[in-house]
Amino acid sequence: MKIAVVGGTGTVGAHTVGALRERGHDAVALSRANGADVAKGEGLDAAIDGVEAIIDTTNLSTLSANASVAFFEAGTRHLLAAAERAGVSHLVTLSIVGVDRMPYDYYAGKMAQERLVAAGAVPWSIVRATQFHEFAAQIYRQAGFGPIHLAPRARLQPVAAAEVGGYLAEVAVGAPQGRAREIAGPLEEALDQMVRDYAATLGERVWTPSVSLPGKQMKALRSGLGLPSGEPRRGSQTYAEWLSSRRA
Ligand SMILES: NC(=O)c1ccc[n+]([C@@H]2O[C@H](COP(=O)([O-])OP(=O)(O)OC[C@H]3O[C@@H](n4cnc5c(N)ncnc54)[C@H](OP(=O)(O)O)[C@@H]3O)[C@@H](O)[C@H]2O)c1
């Protein structure tokens, strides 16, 4: 089956492309680096020619609700229109566990994206995942100021991006589900400790103070609104195992 992964060069997108290829599918990775820009609606038609399903794993790094909504609305509208023109029969969108409970800041964009997909004409599945183990590394890079790397407080149940990629591949080759089962990792973790443990594996001499970052989204994550409710699909790799696998 020919499947396009938009954002297929990113953290989870690359794993998704790998999982599809392992299963024998023809996976095409789309991103701006490959000439396809969902926000501008450029390069999509040619890139999804002959594609049966699309998996959307695009991302914008921002804490601004306005920037996030603008990016995810524009990208989703362009993707839906291109998918409809190409006769794509399944759009799988990756979202985040708990976005409906905390539709603030960055998550406002993810909610806007979910609404457009659910109201769109292309048969869809929305998969919500908890934060990836890789999230600690992303935070470490983004919240680093010289030797100081802020370690935000938050309650998470992180999952390996590789396991999310495998699940997205599985969902994409099946029938559209609407809201698919959420996916979460095996254990609850404290984000500030995850950042410290990540820094320790790098062996860098840095200071990683715990901080309560401002903003409604971070406040909601501190109170546990990003933890799964109900019975999610469980990833098996713990954060400690993921860190060890990086050292190996
Ligand atoms: N990180 C987490 O913990 C987490 C947890 C649950 C769900 N999610 C969701 O998973 C998705 C992917 O997150 P990630 O952390 O894997 O993202 P990421 O590593 O930042 O990768 C983003 C991907 O999107 C592409 N992209 C960005 N702007 C684009 C545009 N205008 N047109 C086409 N492609 C574009 C990037 O490639 P180019 O730069 O080359 O365009 C890249 O391939 C996001 O929607 C996020 O909300 C993330």
Ligand as a Chemical Component Dictionary entry (heavy atoms), coordinates in Angstrom:
data_LIG
# 
_chem_comp.id                   LIG 
_chem_comp.type                 NON-POLYMER 
_chem_comp.pdbx_formal_charge   0 
_chem_comp.three_letter_code    LIG 
# 
loop_
_chem_comp_atom.comp_id 
_chem_comp_atom.atom_id 
_chem_comp_atom.alt_atom_id 
_chem_comp_atom.type_symbol 
_chem_comp_atom.charge 
_chem_comp_atom.model_Cartn_x 
_chem_comp_atom.model_Cartn_y 
_chem_comp_atom.model_Cartn_z 
_chem_comp_atom.pdbx_ordinal 
LIG N1  N1  N 0  6.722  15.324 20.857 1  
LIG C1  C1  C 0  5.820  14.702 21.619 2  
LIG O1  O1  O 0  6.080  14.337 22.780 3  
LIG C2  C2  C 0  4.434  14.406 21.045 4  
LIG C3  C3  C 0  3.523  13.602 21.765 5  
LIG C4  C4  C 0  2.271  13.308 21.218 6  
LIG C5  C5  C 0  1.935  13.817 19.954 7  
LIG N2  N2  N 1  2.820  14.612 19.314 8  
LIG C6  C6  C 0  2.471  15.136 17.987 9  
LIG O2  O2  O 0  3.273  14.478 17.042 10 
LIG C7  C7  C 0  3.494  15.329 15.919 11 
LIG C8  C8  C 0  4.959  15.260 15.529 12 
LIG O3  O3  O 0  5.758  15.681 16.621 13 
LIG P1  P1  P 0  7.354  15.483 16.548 14 
LIG O4  O4  O 0  7.863  15.832 17.896 15 
LIG O5  O5  O -1 7.674  14.167 15.920 16 
LIG O6  O6  O 0  7.708  16.665 15.524 17 
LIG P2  P2  P 0  9.136  17.098 14.951 18 
LIG O7  O7  O 0  10.216 16.165 15.366 19 
LIG O8  O8  O 0  9.274  18.554 15.237 20 
LIG O9  O9  O 0  8.948  16.899 13.364 21 
LIG C9  C9  C 0  8.068  17.721 12.647 22 
LIG C10 C10 C 0  8.012  17.261 11.209 23 
LIG O10 O10 O 0  7.082  18.125 10.512 24 
LIG C11 C11 C 0  7.723  18.642 9.348  25 
LIG N3  N3  N 0  7.132  19.946 9.066  26 
LIG C12 C12 C 0  7.160  21.061 9.840  27 
LIG N4  N4  N 0  6.532  22.067 9.222  28 
LIG C13 C13 C 0  6.076  21.561 8.031  29 
LIG C14 C14 C 0  5.361  22.108 6.946  30 
LIG N5  N5  N 0  4.978  23.396 6.933  31 
LIG N6  N6  N 0  5.064  21.318 5.881  32 
LIG C15 C15 C 0  5.473  20.009 5.857  33 
LIG N7  N7  N 0  6.154  19.427 6.867  34 
LIG C16 C16 C 0  6.457  20.212 7.937  35 
LIG C17 C17 C 0  9.220  18.685 9.690  36 
LIG O11 O11 O 0  10.062 18.664 8.564  37 
LIG P3  P3  P 0  10.591 20.030 7.843  38 
LIG O12 O12 O 0  11.123 20.903 8.926  39 
LIG O13 O13 O 0  11.603 19.571 6.830  40 
LIG O14 O14 O 0  9.390  20.610 7.186  41 
LIG C18 C18 C 0  9.331  17.363 10.451 42 
LIG O15 O15 O 0  9.419  16.292 9.533  43 
LIG C19 C19 C 0  2.998  16.732 16.331 44 
LIG O16 O16 O 0  1.784  17.019 15.681 45 
LIG C20 C20 C 0  2.774  16.624 17.836 46 
LIG O17 O17 O 0  1.703  17.404 18.291 47 
LIG C21 C21 C 0  4.062  14.898 19.803 48 
# 
loop_
_chem_comp_bond.comp_id 
_chem_comp_bond.atom_id_1 
_chem_comp_bond.atom_id_2 
_chem_comp_bond.value_order 
_chem_comp_bond.pdbx_ordinal 
LIG N1  C1  SING 1  
LIG C1  O1  DOUB 2  
LIG C1  C2  SING 3  
LIG C2  C3  SING 4  
LIG C2  C21 DOUB 5  
LIG C3  C4  DOUB 6  
LIG C4  C5  SING 7  
LIG C5  N2  DOUB 8  
LIG N2  C6  SING 9  
LIG N2  C21 SING 10 
LIG C6  O2  SING 11 
LIG C6  C20 SING 12 
LIG O2  C7  SING 13 
LIG C7  C8  SING 14 
LIG C7  C19 SING 15 
LIG C8  O3  SING 16 
LIG O3  P1  SING 17 
LIG P1  O4  DOUB 18 
LIG P1  O5  SING 19 
LIG P1  O6  SING 20 
LIG O6  P2  SING 21 
LIG P2  O7  DOUB 22 
LIG P2  O8  SING 23 
LIG P2  O9  SING 24 
LIG O9  C9  SING 25 
LIG C9  C10 SING 26 
LIG C10 O10 SING 27 
LIG C10 C18 SING 28 
LIG O10 C11 SING 29 
LIG C11 N3  SING 30 
LIG C11 C17 SING 31 
LIG N3  C12 SING 32 
LIG N3  C16 SING 33 
LIG C12 N4  DOUB 34 
LIG N4  C13 SING 35 
LIG C13 C14 SING 36 
LIG C13 C16 DOUB 37 
LIG C14 N5  SING 38 
LIG C14 N6  DOUB 39 
LIG N6  C15 SING 40 
LIG C15 N7  DOUB 41 
LIG N7  C16 SING 42 
LIG C17 O11 SING 43 
LIG C17 C18 SING 44 
LIG O11 P3  SING 45 
LIG P3  O12 DOUB 46 
LIG P3  O13 SING 47 
LIG P3  O14 SING 48 
LIG C18 O15 SING 49 
LIG C19 O16 SING 50 
LIG C19 C20 SING 51 
LIG C20 O17 SING 52 
# 
